[in-house]
Amino acid sequence: MSSSQTMSYLLPINGNTGAWKQLDANIDNMCSVLVYPAAAANMRVAQGDNDATSIAAQGNDFIMNGLNVHPPMLLNPARTWVRANGASATSFTYLITR
């Protein structure tokens, strides 16, 4: 029998000219993650160095519609960074099951 732990978070994220926000630096393993951005958002998964400066220089965004629950994704929250797709800051809710 397997057990899982579920956590839900509300993350304030910056507008598209602001800094990227890391989902969760304390969870550095693969998890099933559901996301619900309050407005359109971009998500980047770290390649190589995992810090805000290197993330900002990388491309390959996942672009998510706002006000939609997106299908579960297998992500490492410590290596996943988000920010709003528009000029305004917004919130980004995510649910982790591990």
VOGU-3710 file (C-alpha; in Angstrom, 3 decimals, decimal comma):
1> msssqtmsyl> 0,000/0,000/0,000  1,432/3,380/-0,958  0,865/6,640/0,814  0,795/10,127/-0,574  1,002/13,574/0,876  -0,975/16,397/-0,688  -0,090/20,060/-0,280  -1,763/23,138/-1,697  -0,084/26,532/-2,069  -1,032/30,018/-3,185
11> lpingntgaw> 1,969/31,792/-4,691  1,966/35,514/-5,575  3,747/35,846/-8,917  5,251/38,856/-10,661  4,189/40,328/-13,993  6,110/39,395/-17,148  8,869/41,944/-16,533  9,369/40,858/-12,911  11,457/38,092/-11,399  10,547/34,428/-11,770
21> kqldanidnm> 9,183/32,676/-8,639  10,211/29,152/-7,706  7,316/26,822/-6,880  8,929/25,234/-3,818  12,662/25,062/-3,056  12,034/22,493/-0,307  10,512/19,808/-2,543  13,366/18,653/-4,775  11,879/15,534/-6,340  9,331/14,652/-8,972
31> csvlvypaaa> 5,690/15,126/-7,951  2,305/15,219/-9,591  1,315/18,894/-9,715  -2,022/20,510/-10,613  -1,829/24,236/-11,351  -4,421/26,989/-11,394  -3,124/30,425/-12,438  -5,495/33,315/-11,679  -4,308/34,934/-14,934  -2,271/33,707/-17,894
41> anmrvaqgdn> 1,126/32,515/-16,701  4,448/31,205/-17,994  6,232/28,237/-16,441  9,883/27,256/-16,959  11,631/24,089/-15,843  15,308/24,463/-14,921  17,934/23,190/-17,325  21,374/23,175/-15,754  21,787/25,824/-13,055  18,671/26,255/-10,953
51> datsiaaqgn> 18,551/29,889/-9,849  16,459/32,902/-10,785  19,204/34,455/-12,949  19,776/31,368/-15,098  16,042/30,666/-15,310  15,427/34,175/-16,657  17,960/33,536/-19,443  16,406/30,242/-20,527  13,551/29,875/-22,957  11,018/27,080/-23,468
61> dfimnglnvh> 8,039/28,366/-21,495  4,870/26,439/-20,874  2,148/29,022/-21,450  -0,983/28,483/-19,365  -4,391/30,096/-19,611  -5,672/31,854/-16,539  -8,665/30,624/-14,550  -8,193/27,027/-15,736  -7,116/23,977/-13,776  -4,454/22,398/-15,964
71> ppmllnpart> -3,994/18,606/-16,258  -1,649/17,000/-13,717  2,012/17,386/-14,648  5,005/15,471/-13,355  7,295/18,274/-12,143  10,075/18,956/-9,681  8,769/21,980/-7,702  12,328/23,039/-6,775  13,213/23,247/-10,471  9,979/24,858/-11,694
81> wvrangasat> 9,628/28,641/-11,942  6,589/30,779/-12,836  5,519/34,342/-13,506  2,479/36,061/-14,983  2,159/36,324/-18,750  0,847/39,906/-18,529  2,133/43,125/-17,034  0,249/42,697/-13,753  1,171/40,478/-10,831  -1,322/37,740/-9,993
91> sftylitr> -1,623/34,546/-7,983  -0,739/30,990/-8,897  -2,315/28,131/-6,959  -0,818/24,667/-7,137  -1,530/21,290/-5,588  1,279/18,779/-5,076  0,755/15,059/-4,536  3,741/12,934/-3,643
//
